[in-house]
């Protein structure tokens, strides 16, 4: 009995016993904090992956199905050690944007310490939305002084519903519109003032002058010599890198091979029934060159390169000014389709046609010294194409979670 009483009164080892008794809950608490910390960082990482995948989808130059697959592939490839990963992606075109990508990711994160309590995994979820909005401007008239730097007459009009129009001229009549047609744009900015009506939005006057948006893109260098000089061409495929000089007439079907085609002091005419076509093509006009389409039937179908330094530029005019402003003229009742930017910093772009004319810049922009349009049809400029010219002010891409 005395032995028992002494044992009960003995306090040696109490701390060790208490520590042993506390070790289990402390260990569980520490393990729980570690698992919770891992969960926090895993959710943050999953959100980063969803954000990046949405950006991959919205910035893809491919079609919607390919863009969706690209977003999914990127998410899967960067998903780490999670299990049961499910990636859902969708590409749409909202009313106020060019393209919107939504990416949803779910996964399960294996636990370590809390698995002792029967919790083997923790569910993770992330969602990201990325949107590409149209650029502010997709049609520029760069001439800083002339009256009528952008002139539209007739019963047709100019349609650029997804972007704006910029007129750099400080003239009191920098922008002119005469006739029953309409000029449609998301915004219209004029350094000087305007004349006429028929605008979808009221032009803003006294606006700041904007710089040439492609000024930093290097100008192509003309090769030496002339591959074609004062010739009539028909039913022929032209290799890239060739130079046209003098009077050139396309009187039949002419196909341009992918690459750059050069015009040096050339006046190119396209016959009334001729067809000019080319994919992956940039046509370069030096300061002494013009292209004049003859009235009549036929077609012009050009598509710009999708990669390289001149990606997205279908027609490139020299920046070197000349005494007489050279002209790129779309006239007649041909069917015109230009998939890419028309860049003419010191050329005049003239468009004139009947109700049969449909001149469309499917993707890209129109940047010209002056733009003169008259006719009964609508010239359409779409800024929602699959690719844009390198160097042009890019559409804004934003993340919306």
C-alpha positions as CSV (number, residue, x, y, z in Angstrom):
1,X,0.0,0.0,0.0
2,X,2.8,2.4,0.9
3,X,4.5,1.5,-2.4
4,X,1.4,2.6,-4.3
5,X,1.1,5.8,-2.4
6,X,4.8,6.6,-3.2
7,X,4.2,5.9,-6.9
8,X,1.2,8.2,-7.1
9,X,3.1,11.0,-5.4
10,X,6.1,10.6,-7.7
11,X,6.0,13.3,-10.5
12,X,9.0,12.1,-12.5
13,X,8.2,11.6,-16.2
14,X,5.0,13.6,-16.2
15,X,6.1,15.8,-19.0
16,X,7.1,12.8,-21.2
17,X,3.7,11.3,-20.6
18,X,1.9,14.5,-21.4
19,X,4.0,15.0,-24.5
20,X,3.2,11.5,-25.6
21,X,-0.5,12.2,-25.1
22,X,-0.3,15.5,-27.1
23,X,1.8,14.1,-29.9
24,X,-1.1,12.6,-31.8
25,X,-3.3,15.7,-32.0
26,X,-0.3,18.0,-32.6
27,X,0.8,15.7,-35.4
28,X,-2.7,15.7,-36.9
29,X,-2.8,19.5,-36.7
30,X,0.6,19.9,-38.3
31,X,-0.4,17.4,-41.1
32,X,-3.7,19.2,-41.6
33,X,-1.9,22.6,-41.9
34,X,0.5,21.1,-44.4
35,X,-2.3,19.6,-46.5
36,X,-4.2,22.9,-46.3
37,X,-1.1,24.8,-47.5
38,X,-0.7,22.3,-50.3
39,X,-4.3,22.8,-51.2
40,X,-3.9,26.6,-51.3
41,X,-0.9,26.5,-53.6
42,X,-2.5,23.8,-55.8
43,X,-5.6,25.8,-56.3
44,X,-3.5,28.9,-57.1
45,X,-1.5,26.8,-59.6
46,X,-4.6,25.3,-61.1
47,X,-6.0,28.8,-61.6
48,X,-2.8,29.9,-63.3
49,X,-3.0,26.9,-65.6
50,X,-6.7,27.8,-66.4
51,X,-5.7,31.4,-67.1
52,X,-2.8,30.4,-69.4
53,X,-5.0,27.8,-71.2
54,X,-7.7,30.4,-71.8
55,X,-5.1,32.8,-73.3
56,X,-3.8,30.0,-75.5
57,X,-7.3,29.5,-76.8
58,X,-8.2,33.1,-77.4
59,X,-4.9,34.0,-79.0
60,X,-4.8,30.9,-81.3
61,X,-4.7,31.8,-85.0
62,X,-6.5,28.5,-85.8
63,X,-10.3,27.9,-86.1
64,X,-12.5,27.4,-83.0
65,X,-12.1,23.6,-82.8
66,X,-8.4,23.8,-83.1
67,X,-8.2,26.6,-80.6
68,X,-10.3,24.6,-78.1
69,X,-8.0,21.6,-78.5
70,X,-4.9,23.8,-78.1
71,X,-6.2,25.1,-74.8
72,X,-7.0,21.6,-73.5
73,X,-3.7,20.2,-74.6
74,X,-1.8,23.0,-72.8
75,X,-3.8,22.5,-69.6
76,X,-3.2,18.8,-69.6
77,X,0.5,19.1,-70.4
78,X,1.0,21.4,-67.4
79,X,-1.3,19.8,-64.9
80,X,1.3,18.3,-62.5
81,X,0.7,15.4,-60.3
82,X,-3.1,15.7,-59.7
83,X,-5.5,12.9,-60.6
84,X,-8.8,12.7,-62.4
85,X,-8.1,15.8,-64.4
86,X,-11.0,17.1,-66.5
87,X,-10.6,20.1,-68.8
88,X,-13.5,21.7,-70.6
89,X,-13.0,24.6,-73.0
90,X,-15.2,26.6,-75.3
91,X,-14.6,29.4,-77.8
92,X,-17.3,31.9,-78.6
93,X,-17.6,35.4,-80.2
94,X,-19.3,37.8,-77.8
95,X,-21.1,40.9,-79.0
96,X,-18.3,43.2,-77.7
97,X,-15.3,41.2,-78.6
98,X,-13.6,39.2,-81.3
99,X,-13.2,36.0,-79.5
100,X,-13.8,34.6,-76.0
101,X,-12.3,31.5,-74.5
102,X,-13.7,29.8,-71.3
103,X,-11.6,27.1,-69.7
104,X,-12.8,25.0,-66.7
105,X,-10.5,22.5,-64.9
106,X,-11.3,20.1,-62.2
107,X,-8.8,17.8,-60.5
108,X,-8.1,15.8,-57.3
109,X,-5.1,16.5,-55.1
110,X,-3.8,13.5,-53.1
111,X,-3.5,14.2,-49.4
112,X,-0.8,13.0,-47.1
113,X,-1.5,13.4,-43.4
114,X,-5.3,13.8,-43.4
115,X,-5.5,10.5,-45.4
116,X,-5.1,9.0,-41.9
117,X,-8.6,10.4,-41.2
118,X,-10.0,8.8,-44.4
119,X,-9.7,11.9,-46.6
120,X,-7.6,10.5,-49.6
121,X,-8.1,13.5,-52.0
122,X,-9.2,17.1,-52.1
123,X,-11.3,18.4,-55.1
124,X,-9.9,21.4,-56.9
125,X,-11.7,23.6,-59.4
126,X,-10.7,26.6,-61.5
127,X,-12.3,28.6,-64.2
128,X,-10.8,31.3,-66.5
129,X,-12.3,33.5,-69.3
130,X,-10.1,35.3,-71.7
131,X,-11.4,37.8,-74.2
132,X,-9.8,39.4,-77.3
133,X,-11.4,42.7,-78.1
134,X,-11.3,44.4,-81.5
135,X,-8.6,47.1,-82.0
136,X,-9.5,50.7,-81.7
137,X,-8.9,51.4,-85.3
138,X,-8.7,49.3,-88.5
139,X,-8.9,52.0,-91.2
140,X,-6.4,54.8,-91.3
141,X,-6.1,57.7,-93.7
142,X,-2.6,59.0,-92.9
143,X,-2.4,62.2,-95.0
144,X,-2.0,65.0,-92.5
145,X,-3.2,67.9,-94.6
146,X,-5.5,67.1,-97.5
147,X,-9.1,67.9,-97.9
148,X,-11.0,64.7,-98.4
149,X,-8.2,62.4,-97.2
150,X,-11.1,60.0,-96.7
151,X,-13.9,60.6,-99.2
152,X,-16.9,58.4,-99.7
153,X,-19.5,59.2,-102.3
154,X,-22.4,57.3,-103.9
155,X,-25.2,55.1,-102.5
156,X,-22.9,52.5,-101.1
157,X,-20.6,53.0,-98.2
158,X,-17.8,51.7,-96.0
159,X,-18.5,49.1,-93.3
160,X,-16.1,48.6,-90.4
161,X,-18.5,47.6,-87.6
162,X,-15.9,46.0,-85.3
163,X,-13.4,48.8,-85.2
164,X,-12.8,52.5,-85.7
165,X,-11.8,54.9,-88.5
166,X,-8.9,57.3,-88.0
167,X,-8.5,60.4,-90.4
168,X,-5.2,62.2,-89.7
169,X,-5.8,65.2,-91.8
170,X,-6.3,68.6,-90.0
171,X,-8.4,70.0,-92.9
172,X,-11.8,71.4,-92.2
173,X,-13.0,68.8,-94.7
174,X,-10.7,66.0,-93.8
175,X,-13.5,63.4,-93.9
176,X,-16.1,63.8,-96.6
177,X,-19.3,61.9,-97.2
178,X,-21.7,62.6,-100.1
179,X,-24.6,60.5,-101.1
180,X,-27.2,58.1,-99.7
181,X,-24.8,55.5,-98.3
182,X,-23.4,55.0,-94.8
183,X,-20.1,54.9,-93.1
184,X,-20.3,52.3,-90.3
185,X,-17.7,52.0,-87.6
186,X,-17.5,51.5,-83.8
187,X,-15.9,55.0,-83.6
188,X,-14.7,57.7,-86.1
189,X,-11.9,60.1,-85.1
190,X,-10.8,63.1,-87.2
191,X,-7.9,65.4,-86.5
192,X,-9.7,68.2,-88.4
193,X,-13.4,68.3,-89.2
194,X,-15.9,66.5,-91.4
195,X,-18.5,67.2,-94.1
196,X,-21.7,65.3,-94.7
197,X,-23.8,62.8,-92.9
198,X,-24.7,59.1,-93.0
199,X,-22.4,58.1,-90.2
200,X,-23.3,55.3,-87.8
201,X,-21.7,57.2,-85.0
202,X,-21.0,60.9,-84.9
203,X,-17.4,61.6,-85.9
204,X,-15.3,63.1,-83.1
205,X,-13.3,66.1,-84.4
206,X,-10.1,67.8,-83.1
207,X,-8.7,64.4,-82.2
208,X,-5.0,63.6,-81.8
209,X,-3.1,62.5,-84.9
210,X,-2.0,58.9,-84.8
211,X,1.3,57.5,-86.0
212,X,1.5,55.0,-88.8
213,X,0.7,51.7,-87.0
214,X,3.1,49.7,-89.2
215,X,6.0,52.2,-89.1
216,X,8.3,49.7,-87.4
217,X,7.8,46.9,-90.0
218,X,10.8,46.9,-92.3
219,X,10.2,47.7,-95.9
220,X,10.9,44.9,-98.4
221,X,14.1,45.4,-100.4
222,X,13.7,45.2,-104.2
223,X,15.8,42.5,-105.9
224,X,18.0,43.7,-108.8
225,X,16.8,43.2,-112.3
226,X,13.3,42.7,-113.8
227,X,11.8,39.3,-114.3
228,X,8.9,40.7,-116.3
229,X,9.2,44.0,-118.2
230,X,6.5,45.5,-120.3
231,X,4.7,42.1,-120.8
232,X,1.2,40.7,-121.2
233,X,0.7,37.7,-118.9
234,X,-2.1,35.2,-118.9
235,X,-2.7,31.7,-117.6
236,X,0.5,31.6,-115.7
237,X,1.8,30.9,-112.2
238,X,4.4,33.4,-111.0
239,X,7.1,32.2,-108.6
240,X,7.8,34.3,-105.5
241,X,10.7,36.8,-105.5
242,X,10.1,38.1,-109.0
243,X,10.0,41.8,-110.0
244,X,7.6,43.4,-112.4
245,X,8.7,46.5,-114.3
246,X,7.1,48.9,-116.8
247,X,3.7,48.2,-118.3
248,X,2.4,44.8,-117.1
249,X,-1.0,43.5,-118.2
250,X,-2.7,40.5,-116.6
251,X,-5.2,39.4,-119.3
252,X,-6.0,36.0,-118.0
253,X,-5.8,33.9,-114.9
254,X,-2.6,34.7,-112.9
255,X,-1.6,32.8,-109.8
256,X,1.0,34.2,-107.4
257,X,3.1,31.6,-105.5
258,X,3.5,32.1,-101.7
259,X,6.1,34.8,-100.9
260,X,6.8,38.4,-101.8
261,X,6.1,39.8,-105.3
262,X,7.7,43.1,-106.3
263,X,6.6,46.0,-108.4
264,X,9.3,48.4,-109.5
265,X,8.2,51.5,-111.5
266,X,5.4,49.4,-112.8
267,X,1.9,50.0,-113.8
268,X,-0.1,46.8,-113.5
269,X,-3.5,46.5,-115.2
270,X,-5.8,43.6,-114.6
271,X,-8.0,42.8,-117.6
272,X,-11.8,42.8,-117.6
273,X,-12.1,39.1,-117.4
274,X,-8.8,38.3,-115.6
275,X,-8.4,36.5,-112.3
276,X,-5.6,37.3,-109.9
277,X,-5.1,35.0,-107.0
278,X,-2.5,33.9,-104.4
279,X,-2.3,32.4,-100.9
280,X,0.5,33.4,-98.5
281,X,1.3,36.4,-100.7
282,X,2.6,39.9,-100.1
283,X,2.6,42.3,-103.0
284,X,5.1,45.1,-102.6
285,X,4.7,48.4,-104.6
286,X,7.6,50.8,-104.7
287,X,6.8,54.6,-104.9
288,X,6.6,54.5,-108.7
289,X,4.2,51.6,-109.0
290,X,0.4,51.4,-109.3
291,X,-2.2,48.7,-109.8
292,X,-5.1,49.6,-112.0
293,X,-8.0,47.2,-112.4
294,X,-9.9,47.5,-115.6
295,X,-13.7,47.6,-115.5
296,X,-15.5,44.3,-116.1
297,X,-15.8,40.8,-114.7
298,X,-13.2,38.8,-113.1
299,X,-11.8,38.4,-109.6
300,X,-9.0,39.3,-107.3
301,X,-8.4,36.9,-104.3
302,X,-5.3,37.4,-102.2
303,X,-4.4,35.9,-98.8
304,X,-1.5,37.2,-96.8
305,X,1.2,35.1,-95.2
306,X,0.3,33.6,-91.8
307,X,3.9,33.7,-90.4
308,X,7.2,35.5,-91.0
309,X,8.0,39.2,-90.9
310,X,5.2,40.2,-93.2
311,X,2.6,38.0,-91.6
312,X,-0.9,39.4,-92.2
313,X,0.2,41.9,-94.8
314,X,-1.3,41.3,-98.3
315,X,-0.3,44.5,-100.0
316,X,2.7,46.6,-98.8
317,X,3.3,50.1,-100.4
318,X,6.6,51.9,-100.1
319,X,7.0,54.6,-97.4
320,X,9.1,56.7,-99.8
321,X,7.0,59.7,-101.0
322,X,7.0,60.7,-104.7
323,X,5.9,63.9,-106.5
324,X,2.8,62.1,-107.8
325,X,0.8,60.0,-105.4
326,X,0.7,56.4,-106.8
327,X,-2.6,54.6,-106.7
328,X,-4.0,51.2,-105.9
329,X,-7.3,51.1,-107.7
330,X,-10.2,48.6,-107.2
331,X,-12.8,49.5,-109.8
332,X,-15.5,47.8,-111.9
333,X,-17.7,44.9,-110.9
334,X,-15.0,42.4,-110.0
335,X,-15.2,40.2,-106.9
336,X,-12.5,41.3,-104.6
337,X,-11.4,39.4,-101.5
338,X,-8.2,40.5,-99.7
339,X,-7.5,38.4,-96.6
340,X,-4.9,40.5,-94.9
341,X,-3.9,44.1,-94.3
342,X,-3.6,46.7,-97.2
343,X,-0.7,48.9,-96.2
344,X,-0.2,51.9,-98.4
345,X,1.5,54.7,-96.3
346,X,2.2,56.9,-99.4
347,X,-0.3,55.4,-101.9
348,X,-3.8,56.4,-102.6
349,X,-6.4,53.7,-102.3
350,X,-9.2,54.2,-104.8
351,X,-12.3,52.1,-104.9
352,X,-15.1,52.6,-107.4
353,X,-17.7,50.1,-108.4
354,X,-21.2,49.1,-109.1
355,X,-23.6,46.9,-107.1
356,X,-21.6,43.9,-108.3
357,X,-18.4,45.0,-106.6
358,X,-17.7,43.5,-103.2
359,X,-14.3,44.6,-101.9
360,X,-13.6,43.0,-98.6
361,X,-10.6,43.0,-96.3
362,X,-11.5,39.8,-94.5
363,X,-8.9,40.1,-91.8
364,X,-6.5,42.8,-91.1
365,X,-6.6,46.6,-91.6
366,X,-6.5,49.3,-94.3
367,X,-3.8,51.9,-93.8
368,X,-3.4,54.3,-96.7
369,X,-2.2,57.8,-97.4
370,X,-5.7,58.7,-98.8
371,X,-8.8,56.6,-99.3
372,X,-11.3,57.5,-102.0
373,X,-14.4,55.5,-102.5
374,X,-17.3,56.0,-104.8
375,X,-19.9,53.5,-106.0
376,X,-23.1,51.6,-105.2
377,X,-21.7,48.8,-103.1
378,X,-20.3,48.5,-99.6
379,X,-16.6,48.0,-98.9
380,X,-16.3,45.8,-95.9
381,X,-13.5,45.8,-93.5
382,X,-13.5,43.0,-90.9
383,X,-11.1,43.0,-87.9
384,X,-12.0,39.6,-86.6
385,X,-9.9,37.5,-88.9
386,X,-7.7,34.6,-87.9
387,X,-4.5,36.6,-88.0
388,X,-3.4,40.2,-88.1
389,X,-0.4,42.1,-89.5
390,X,2.7,42.0,-87.4
391,X,3.4,45.4,-85.9
392,X,-0.2,46.6,-86.0
393,X,-1.7,47.6,-82.7
394,X,-2.8,44.2,-81.4
395,X,-6.3,43.6,-80.1
396,X,-6.5,43.8,-76.4
397,X,-6.5,40.5,-74.6
398,X,-7.9,40.5,-71.1
399,X,-8.6,37.8,-68.4
400,X,-12.1,37.8,-66.9
401,X,-12.4,35.4,-64.1
